[in-house]
């Protein structure tokens, strides 16, 4: 007789695990990949129809992060790529009275929201619809006339194979030695980790959200190579990591984004700046830490611009 039974104890076997979901995500089917690409504008129109101008908070951190590029003598011409509802446009014209901003988005609803904003003024802002993967920016903006381009959480919405087309388009209107200011999602962000447990992967580091909009998560290496191939050299490049705590839900979330400054050099008139900021200059601590934008996590929206205890570091 078994010794365990003799002692009146039956040995308990480990409980068998039941696999409810497949062990690995199969990803998005080719049919849906093509549909998300074909209907990208429609999904973003639906996004702005649903959220109007309430989803993202105004980006008041721009002057704190990049004042040296917006200020200076003379009138600066700025292009905001993927302007959305104007969350960067209107803080810029309020902070820099001499600036003129071109604002483009491929969502007609987003552009309409900019035009009906209480601070919209045609002498300060020109807003228009443009799909940078297909439409020429030079139809709206004179070639080589823009001092600064801002590209904030927008390139990630473009399929990786079409990103070079966007940069080529932008470069045509950017002045030689002009700057492109960049901020977007980074590899390892919490949202990407959530996607990895679902069938939402389109390709490496590229995913579709539940509303049909898409998001790419950048590595520093991919980003540097992408811009370098289009003649845009990185002057600043950093990875920002922020821990966001929602005490009400007892959640701690790790968010990551990449921030960079690129310069368009024509190869002739390029003069390196001896005062270019270093990574340490970009590092903000405590309450002055750079603000990221809202991103859906699970069934709720994480807005990292206020209301959370946070910590950040540059790597």
N, C-alpha and C positions, 0 to 999 in steps of 0.2 A: 504494500500500500504506500502511496506517495507520502513522503515525510510531512509535507504541508497539510495534507488531509488528516494525518495522524494527530497533528497539533491543533486540529480544528480550524485551520486557516487555509483558505483557498487562494492560491497565488493569482493576483489580478493581472490580466494581460493588458498591454497598452491598447487604448481605444483606437479603432481603425479610423483613419482620416478619410473623410468624404470630399472628393474634389468637385466643388460646385462649378467653378470657372476653369477654363482651360489654363494650363500652367504658363503659357506664354501668349501674349496678344498676337493676333494674326494680322493686325493692321487694317488700314482702309483699303477697300477693293479698288481695282483700276477704274471701274465705272464711277465710283464716288470721288476718286481723286480728280478725274477729268471734270466732273460736275462742280466740285468746289473751286477748281481753277476757272472754269467757264463762267460761273455765277458769282465770282468773288464780289463784284460790285453790288449785286443784289443782296448778298448777305450783310454787307456793311450798310447798305441803305436800310435794311430791316433793323439793324442794330441801332442806328440813329433815329429811326421812327419810334422804336421802343423806348430808348433812353433819353432822346432829345439832347440837351446839354447838361444833364444831371449826373452822368457816369464818372467823368474825370474831373478832378479839381483843377483850378487854374494853376499854371506852372510858374509860381512866383519865385522859384529858386533859380531861374535862368540868369538873372543879373548877378546872383551870388556865385554861381558856378563859372560864368563865362563873360563877365562884364568887360574884360579887356578886348573882346572881339566885337562887342556891340557899341562901345563908347569910342571916343576919339574925335578928332576934328573932321568936319564935313558930315554930310548926310550919308548914313549907312543904308545900303539896300540889302534887305534880308529876304530870303525865300524860306518859308515854312512848308516843308514837304509833308503831306499827310496832316493837314491842319485840323481835321476833325471839326469840333464845334468852336474852335478858336481859343482853346485853353492856353496856348502859348502866344498867339497873336496879340491878344488884348493886353496881357501883362507887359509885352514888349513895347507896344506903342505908348503905354502909360508911363513906362520907366524911361524910355528914350524918345523924347519929343521930336527929335530930328529924323528919326528912322522912318523908312518906308518899307512896308512888308507885302510881299507877294505871298498869297496863301492858296495852296492847291490841295485838292483831295479828289479821289475818284468816286466818292459818294456825292451825288447831287444833293441829298438831304443834309449832309454835313456842311457843304458850301452854303446852302440856304440858311442854315443856323448861324453861320458867320455873318451873312449879309443882313439878318434881322436883329443882330445883337445891338444893344443900346449904344455901344461905343464904336460901331462901324462907321467909318468915314472914308469915302472914296479918295480923298486927298492923302490918306495915310495907308490904306489897305486896298489891294486888288485881289479879289477872291474869284477863283475859277475852278471848273472841273477839269481834271487831267489824270489819265491813266499813264503813269510814267513808264510802263512797260510797252506802250503802244503809241501814245500821243507825244508830239514834240513840244517841249517846254518853250522852245524858241518861237512858237506861234503866239505866245503871250508875253514873253520876256526877251529883251534884246540879248543877243549873244555876248558873253563876257562882260556882263553888267552887274552881277550880284556880288556883294562883298562877303556875305555870310549865309550859309545854308544850315538850317536846323532840321535834323532828322531824328525825332524822338518817339520811340516805340512805334515805328512805322515800317521800317524795312523788314521786320520780322513777319509782317503780314503778307509778304511777297514770296512766291516759291523760289527756292535757292537758285534754280537755273535761270530765273529772270532778273535776279538782283544785279548782274552786270549791266543789263539794259537800263535799269534805273540810274545807276551811277554814271553811265555814259551820257544819259539825257541831262542829268544835273550838271555834269562837267561842262557842257556846252554853254551854259549861262553863267557859270562861275568865273570870276576874274582870275587871271593868273596870280598865284600866291593868295587867293581867297581861301577861306576856311569852311569846313563842314563840321558841324558840332553834332555828335552822335550819342544817343543813349538808347539801349534796348535790352531785351531779356538775355540772360546768360545761361550757359549749360549748368545744370545742377540746381536750377531754381525749383522751388517746391511745386509750382504748377507743372513743370516737366515731369517731376517724379510722380505726380498724380496721374498724368497722361499715360505713363508707362504701365499702369495696371489695367488699362482699358484698351479697346480696339480703336484708338484714335491717332495712331502714328501713320503719317503719310510717307515719310522717308526719314533718314537719319536726322535727329534733332528738329524735325518738322511735324507739327500736329494740327489736328482740327478740333476746335472747341464744339461744345454742344449746340451753339447757335450758327454753326457753319463758317465762322471766321477762323482764320488760321494763325499759327504762331510758330516762329522759328527761334531756337535758342542758340546763341552765338558762343563760340569759343574765341579767345583772343587770337589764336593762330588762324582760324578760318577768316575772321574779320580782317586781320592785317593783310592776308594774302588777297582777299577779295578786292580791297581798296587799292592795294599796291598794283594789281594787274590793270587797274583803270587809271593809273597815274596819280593816285591820291596817297600821300605819305603820312603815316601816323606821327603826330607830334606829341600826343598824350594818349595813354591807353591804360585803363585800370579796371579791375574787377571789384565791384562793391558788393559786400555781403551784409545783409540786414536781418536781424532776428526780430520778428514781429510777434507780440504777445497779445492775444485777445483773452482778457481775464474772465469775461462773462462766459465764454465757451471753454475756458481752460485749455486753450490751444497756443502752442508756440510754433511759429512758422518761419522757416529760413528762406529768405528771398535773395536773389542774386541778379545783378544786371551789370552790363559792361558800359563804360563811358569812355569816349574817345574824342580827340580833335584831329582832323585830317587837313592837310594843306595840298592844294592843287598847284603843282609846280610845272611851269612850261618848259623847264629844263634850261632856260636861258637867263631869266631874271630872278631866279630863286636866291634869296639871301637868308641863310639860317638866322633865327632869332636867338640872341644871347640871353634873353630874359624869358624863354619859354618855361612855363610851370612844370615842375617835376611831379611825380606821383605823390610825394609827400604833401605837396601843396593842395592836391585834390582831396586829401583825406580830411573828412569832417567828423567831429565827434559830438556826442550829446545831442542837444536839441537843434544844433545847427546842421545836423547831418542832412545830406541831400535827400530830397523827397522822391520816391518812386510813385508810379501811377497805379490806379486800381487794376486788379486782375481777379477774375472769378476763380475761387478755389472751392471745389466741391459745389455745395448748394448755396454759397453766399459769396459776397464780394469783399475782398480784402483791399481796403483803401489805406495805403501806407503813408498818406500825407498828413494825417493827424489822428489823435485818439488812441494811439498805441504806445506802449513803452517799447523802446527800440534800442538796438545797439548796432553799430556798423564798423566795418574795417575795410581798408583797401588791401588788395593782395597783389 
